[in-house]
């Protein structure tokens, strides 16, 4: 009898706003529909509203008062053995994923050897850095920038560099300008997958936290850490064309 190999394991963690409209359930359903990966999905809720019956099993932490996002994510990670997982995916609660996202996305990430990666964003999304907008005709690209949200993925080869998240910038702003320094120093690569972009237009950014506080935290973080300048950040080292099917 042929022995069936166990599926590789993916850990997914995220934070959802329990008192506000969110897409956490649809994100969960999409991710857990993977046929190639064994998915462990854990969310933290912020707010006074209890988790719905559909979200109860995947809500591992409930927080009633505003708390820094990096702190919450690290609390979710604190009792998990990361060595059990090949990848960690960190997600927000306000994105829409394309069909077959996990299997398609991680197949490309594995083929390209990206230790840190993100999907591109659809053109109708809110976008802070237009470098991450989907490039048509491109499957993926090796870059020196992967944005802190709304979704990014860390391979086990980069866990020690990225996780737990540095909590000094409370919303994580600025981490994505320090990560390239760490990734390059370790001889790893990072990139953006354009062929399965996520849509990020459900909720306007900075709607429920303080921009000035997050910006000040980022600037202080930059003053204390080696990081890329904006001029050196948005570069493509190699691109992979979309192949005809």
NORMO-V190352 format. One record per residue. SS is DSSP state (~ for helix, > for strand, _ for the rest). PHI is phi as a letter, one per 30 degrees, with the letter a starting at -180 (NA if undefined). Layout:
ss=SS phi=PHI
ss=SS phi=PHI
This chain:
ss=_ phi=NA
ss=_ phi=d
ss=_ phi=d
ss=_ phi=d
ss=_ phi=d
ss=_ phi=d
ss=_ phi=d
ss=> phi=d
ss=> phi=c
ss=> phi=b
ss=> phi=c
ss=> phi=c
ss=> phi=b
ss=> phi=a
ss=> phi=b
ss=> phi=b
ss=> phi=d
ss=_ phi=d
ss=_ phi=c
ss=_ phi=b
ss=_ phi=e
ss=_ phi=a
ss=_ phi=c
ss=~ phi=e
ss=~ phi=d
ss=~ phi=d
ss=~ phi=d
ss=~ phi=d
ss=~ phi=d
ss=~ phi=d
ss=~ phi=d
ss=~ phi=d
ss=_ phi=d
ss=_ phi=e
ss=_ phi=c
ss=_ phi=c
ss=> phi=b
ss=> phi=d
ss=> phi=c
ss=> phi=c
ss=> phi=c
ss=> phi=b
ss=> phi=c
ss=> phi=c
ss=> phi=c
ss=> phi=c
ss=_ phi=k
ss=_ phi=c
ss=_ phi=d
ss=_ phi=d
ss=_ phi=d
ss=_ phi=d
ss=_ phi=d
ss=_ phi=d
ss=_ phi=c
ss=~ phi=e
ss=~ phi=d
ss=~ phi=c
ss=> phi=c
ss=> phi=c
ss=> phi=b
ss=> phi=c
ss=> phi=b
ss=_ phi=c
ss=_ phi=c
ss=_ phi=e
ss=_ phi=b
ss=_ phi=e
ss=~ phi=d
ss=~ phi=d
ss=~ phi=d
ss=~ phi=d
ss=~ phi=d
ss=~ phi=d
ss=~ phi=d
ss=~ phi=d
ss=~ phi=d
ss=_ phi=d
ss=_ phi=c
ss=_ phi=c
ss=_ phi=d
ss=~ phi=d
ss=~ phi=d
ss=~ phi=d
ss=_ phi=c
ss=_ phi=d
ss=> phi=b
ss=> phi=c
ss=> phi=c
ss=> phi=c
ss=> phi=b
ss=_ phi=c
ss=_ phi=c
ss=_ phi=b
ss=_ phi=b
ss=> phi=c
ss=_ phi=c
ss=_ phi=d
ss=_ phi=d
ss=_ phi=h
ss=~ phi=d
ss=~ phi=e
ss=~ phi=d
ss=~ phi=d
ss=~ phi=d
ss=~ phi=d
ss=~ phi=d
ss=~ phi=d
ss=~ phi=e
ss=~ phi=d
ss=~ phi=d
ss=~ phi=d
ss=_ phi=i
ss=> phi=d
ss=> phi=d
ss=> phi=b
ss=> phi=a
ss=> phi=a
ss=> phi=d
ss=> phi=d
ss=> phi=c
ss=_ phi=d
ss=_ phi=d
ss=_ phi=d
ss=_ phi=d
ss=_ phi=d
ss=_ phi=b
ss=_ phi=d
ss=_ phi=c
ss=~ phi=d
ss=~ phi=e
ss=~ phi=c
ss=> phi=d
ss=_ phi=e
ss=_ phi=c
ss=_ phi=d
ss=_ phi=i
ss=> phi=c
ss=> phi=d
ss=> phi=a
ss=> phi=b
ss=> phi=d
ss=> phi=b
ss=_ phi=c
ss=_ phi=b
ss=_ phi=b
ss=_ phi=d
ss=_ phi=d
ss=_ phi=a
ss=_ phi=d
ss=> phi=a
ss=> phi=b
ss=> phi=b
ss=> phi=c
ss=> phi=d
ss=~ phi=e
ss=~ phi=d
ss=~ phi=c
ss=~ phi=e
ss=~ phi=d
ss=~ phi=d
ss=~ phi=c
ss=_ phi=c
ss=_ phi=d
ss=_ phi=d
ss=_ phi=d
ss=_ phi=c
ss=_ phi=d
ss=_ phi=d
ss=_ phi=e
ss=_ phi=c
ss=_ phi=i
ss=_ phi=e
ss=_ phi=j
ss=~ phi=e
ss=~ phi=d
ss=~ phi=c
ss=~ phi=c
ss=~ phi=e
ss=~ phi=e
ss=~ phi=d
ss=~ phi=d
ss=~ phi=d
ss=~ phi=d
ss=~ phi=d
ss=_ phi=d
ss=_ phi=i
ss=_ phi=c
ss=> phi=b
ss=> phi=b
ss=> phi=a
ss=> phi=b
ss=> phi=c
ss=> phi=c
ss=> phi=d
ss=> phi=b
ss=> phi=d
ss=> phi=c
ss=> phi=c
ss=_ phi=b
ss=_ phi=b
ss=_ phi=d
ss=_ phi=b
ss=_ phi=d
ss=_ phi=e
ss=_ phi=h
ss=_ phi=d
ss=_ phi=b
ss=_ phi=b
ss=_ phi=d
ss=~ phi=d
ss=~ phi=d
ss=~ phi=d
ss=~ phi=d
ss=~ phi=d
ss=~ phi=d
ss=~ phi=d
ss=~ phi=d
ss=~ phi=d
ss=~ phi=d
ss=~ phi=d
ss=~ phi=d
ss=~ phi=d
ss=~ phi=c
ss=_ phi=b
ss=_ phi=d
ss=_ phi=a
ss=_ phi=d
ss=_ phi=d
ss=~ phi=d
ss=~ phi=d
ss=~ phi=c
ss=~ phi=d
ss=_ phi=c
ss=_ phi=b
ss=> phi=c
ss=> phi=d
ss=> phi=a
ss=> phi=b
ss=> phi=c
ss=> phi=d
ss=_ phi=d
ss=_ phi=d
ss=_ phi=d
ss=_ phi=c
